[in-house]
Amino acid sequence: MVCTFCGSETQVINSRHQKRTNSVWRRRKCTVCEQVFSTSEQVDYEKSWIVQYTGAKGSQPGQPQPFIWDKLLMSIYASLGHRPTALPDTLGLTKTIVGTLGKLVGQDGGLQSAAIATISVDTLQRFDKVAATMYRAYHSDAL
């Protein structure tokens, strides 16, 4: 990694695994200007997970597509739009859902869209029943 201040090489002086967010926090020091800064490394879900979209019940399955964090985030946000704290709630719930999905991903990185929808509804149901109902209505074809 290069220094954000001068562009020179850096060395890691401290590193910690973050279990809740499945990321690694690192403290780095520049070998030239000696500035210290922090970085966070996270999984690139779009390149790691593949989603098989089943579409409407009884239809032909679609082509596998990469998992898109933002797509899940926006669908959760749409369901929580009635809440005054919709954005922070959405961010927390999306992290919770992705953490749960991580336990279901196969060795091939595969996920079913129905599993994503089911876990999202279950998580929303525990948090806000109205949001769960809205999510369920919008994603009824995946459930």
C-alpha positions as CSV (number, residue, x, y, z in Angstrom):
1,M,0.0,0.0,0.0
2,V,1.2,3.5,-0.8
3,C,1.2,6.5,1.6
4,T,-1.9,8.7,1.1
5,F,0.3,11.8,1.8
6,C,3.5,11.3,-0.3
7,G,2.9,8.1,-2.3
8,S,5.8,6.1,-0.8
9,E,5.7,2.6,0.5
10,T,4.1,1.9,3.9
11,Q,4.5,-0.7,6.6
12,V,1.8,-2.2,8.8
13,I,2.4,-1.3,12.5
14,N,-0.9,-2.7,13.9
15,S,-3.6,-5.0,12.5
16,R,-6.8,-6.4,13.8
17,H,-9.5,-8.6,12.4
18,Q,-13.1,-7.3,12.8
19,K,-15.4,-10.3,13.2
20,R,-18.7,-8.4,13.1
21,T,-17.9,-6.7,9.8
22,N,-15.6,-9.5,8.4
23,S,-12.9,-6.9,7.7
24,V,-9.3,-6.2,8.7
25,W,-8.3,-2.9,10.3
26,R,-4.7,-1.8,9.8
27,R,-2.6,1.0,11.1
28,R,0.1,2.0,8.6
29,K,3.2,4.2,8.7
30,C,5.0,5.7,5.8
31,T,8.6,4.8,5.5
32,V,9.5,8.2,4.0
33,C,7.4,11.0,5.6
34,E,6.5,8.9,8.7
35,Q,2.8,9.8,8.6
36,V,0.4,7.3,10.2
37,F,-3.0,6.4,8.8
38,S,-5.6,3.6,9.1
39,T,-7.0,1.4,6.4
40,S,-9.9,-1.1,6.4
41,E,-10.0,-4.1,4.1
42,Q,-13.3,-5.8,3.3
43,V,-14.5,-8.6,1.1
44,D,-15.5,-7.6,-2.4
45,Y,-18.8,-9.4,-2.5
46,E,-19.4,-8.5,-6.1
47,K,-16.4,-10.6,-7.1
48,S,-16.9,-13.3,-4.5
49,W,-20.6,-14.2,-4.4
50,I,-22.7,-15.4,-7.3
51,V,-26.5,-15.1,-7.0
52,Q,-28.9,-17.4,-8.9
53,Y,-32.0,-15.4,-9.5
54,T,-35.0,-17.7,-9.6
55,G,-37.5,-15.0,-10.6
56,A,-41.2,-15.7,-10.5
57,K,-42.2,-19.1,-9.2
58,G,-42.4,-21.6,-12.0
59,S,-40.3,-19.5,-14.4
60,Q,-37.0,-20.5,-16.0
61,P,-34.1,-19.7,-13.8
62,G,-32.0,-16.7,-14.9
63,Q,-28.2,-16.5,-15.4
64,P,-26.1,-16.3,-12.3
65,Q,-25.1,-12.7,-11.4
66,P,-22.7,-11.1,-9.0
67,F,-24.1,-10.2,-5.5
68,I,-24.5,-6.5,-5.4
69,W,-24.4,-5.0,-1.9
70,D,-26.1,-1.8,-3.1
71,K,-29.0,-3.6,-4.5
72,L,-29.7,-5.2,-1.2
73,L,-29.2,-1.9,0.6
74,M,-31.6,-0.1,-1.6
75,S,-34.3,-2.7,-1.2
76,I,-34.0,-2.5,2.6
77,Y,-34.0,1.3,2.4
78,A,-37.2,1.3,0.4
79,S,-38.9,-0.9,3.0
80,L,-37.7,1.4,5.9
81,G,-38.7,4.7,4.2
82,H,-41.4,5.3,6.8
83,R,-38.9,5.5,9.6
84,P,-37.2,8.8,10.6
85,T,-33.9,6.9,11.1
86,A,-34.2,5.0,7.8
87,L,-30.6,5.4,6.6
88,P,-28.7,4.3,9.7
89,D,-31.2,1.5,10.3
90,T,-30.7,0.4,6.7
91,L,-26.9,0.3,7.0
92,G,-27.1,-1.8,10.2
93,L,-29.7,-4.2,8.9
94,T,-27.8,-4.7,5.6
95,K,-24.6,-5.6,7.5
96,T,-26.6,-8.0,9.6
97,I,-28.2,-9.6,6.6
98,V,-24.9,-9.9,4.7
99,G,-23.3,-11.5,7.8
100,T,-26.0,-14.1,8.0
101,L,-25.8,-14.7,4.2
102,G,-22.0,-15.3,4.6
103,K,-22.8,-18.4,6.6
104,L,-25.0,-19.8,3.7
105,V,-22.6,-19.2,0.8
106,G,-21.3,-22.4,-0.7
107,Q,-17.7,-23.2,-1.6
108,D,-18.5,-22.1,-5.1
109,G,-19.7,-18.7,-3.8
110,G,-23.3,-19.4,-4.8
111,L,-26.4,-18.0,-3.2
112,Q,-30.1,-18.4,-4.1
113,S,-32.1,-15.2,-4.4
114,A,-34.8,-16.9,-2.4
115,A,-32.4,-17.3,0.5
116,I,-31.5,-13.5,0.3
117,A,-35.2,-12.6,0.4
118,T,-36.1,-15.0,3.2
119,I,-33.2,-13.8,5.4
120,S,-34.1,-10.2,4.7
121,V,-37.7,-10.7,5.6
122,D,-36.8,-12.6,8.8
123,T,-34.3,-9.8,9.9
124,L,-36.8,-7.1,9.1
125,Q,-39.6,-8.9,10.9
126,R,-37.6,-8.9,14.1
127,F,-36.8,-5.1,13.6
128,D,-39.9,-3.6,12.1
129,K,-43.0,-5.6,11.1
130,V,-44.3,-2.9,8.7
131,A,-40.9,-2.9,6.9
132,A,-41.0,-6.7,6.7
133,T,-44.5,-6.5,5.1
134,M,-43.4,-3.9,2.6
135,Y,-40.3,-6.0,1.7
136,R,-42.4,-9.1,1.4
137,A,-44.9,-7.5,-0.9
138,Y,-42.2,-6.1,-3.2
139,H,-40.2,-9.3,-3.3
140,S,-43.1,-11.8,-3.3
141,D,-41.8,-13.6,-6.4
142,A,-38.5,-14.5,-4.7
143,L,-40.2,-15.9,-1.6
